């Protein structure tokens, strides 16, 4: 119940509803929200209310982070919101399971607006990576299954079982999952970002198990009409071995393979995730004369040492007042296991501003380090282009969209089609997948290591939310700017069971 003062205020607001409605921008979420509240207040029975799909997604964004917070909002009396039962019907729109699900690919076509896509908009990037999960078994009362065992698909499961029988006939218990392998599809020329499948793994997956899963993912995507142009992964040893498995001659770098599922004999290309490469470079550089001191980098007789960055940071603190490199903090210099995972910290150390500060205030002894930093700053900029205007806004020509021959064969082939005018190189990295992992970790108030059952539930909900799922503020990647678009596309929903006669 609301007190009299608040009740009178809300009553006055509702009396002027038509006036406020005219002031709100047409097609905005604010206007939609106001319309939904007015419509809900006019219903005598809450069961008569039919909520807009965008309103359902907004409520799910809140509830998936904190059920208690959603209950407080709904029971406060200030807002009319869908019941938890209504939201549950939407989150349970499909079977919550690992592997490739037909309903997931059907929803992918809806999310991508496939019927509206032109031929050049169907090119996609297939991303895959692993996330650490919690070892746990959960009994499912609906199916009678124990959820939490490793499940890498029918072929891989048979191979694992056969291997165990050869090693020890008595040991036939499936491994409990410790990692989750996730596949995501991303548009090359569109904003599509959609997780298509996930597989619980006993340990970090090996190349021989990864090979059939990637092949299956490409087959499913090609079958429904998408064109897989790139397969992107990080530089883990299993991924490097997986790429080498597509070659036949030793000593020849493998950068593409044959796509047996493509009707036009189009080859998918292998890309190593650029942000991961930048982190690897920074981590190796840190050990040059510092930390483990396991290497000493040189180029043209000039030392490339982490000590130069340490001295720059310390001298900058002593100066006082305006700092030469204000972005350099303690977390950039004295790395921990957590800070070594941050792409942002690596990119800020390997930046032109740091190189120019070293060049301006130190002697020739830092020339090698300056050249090293500038080289990788350009490398990261060239392969991390996000928009057409970024080069002008940041005054860095290296982040301009590629309009000529670049990325060797792939970009040349795409530009040669004639209907693709430019390439944004950032489309080939794994940022959306890292952001997807961040969304999983912030579910239910923060859960760094979800179980398999929790991951299944969360992934089903995130697929429903699509582009409306809010990324973590403190995630490992930069949040993408989304435009406010009121989408009227109906959402899939769990069918109600008919009443028992």
HUURSUL-V975844 format. One record per helix or strand. SS is the DSSP state (hx for helix, st for strand). FROM is the first residue (numbers start at 1). TO is the last residue. If there is no record, write none. Layout:
SS_FROM_TO / SS_FROM_TO
This chain:
hx_4_15 / hx_17_23 / hx_29_42 / hx_46_48 / hx_53_65 / hx_67_75 / hx_84_91 / hx_102_111 / hx_114_116 / hx_119_122 / st_123_132 / st_138_139 / st_146_147 / st_149_149 / hx_154_167 / st_176_176 / st_179_187 / st_193_201 / hx_207_223 / st_227_233 / hx_237_244 / st_256_257 / st_268_272 / hx_274_286 / st_288_288 / st_295_295 / st_297_299 / st_302_304 / hx_307_319 / hx_330_333 / hx_339_341 / hx_343_349 / hx_352_361 / hx_364_382 / hx_390_394 / hx_397_399 / st_402_402 / hx_408_416 / st_423_423 / hx_425_428 / hx_431_441 / hx_443_445 / hx_452_468
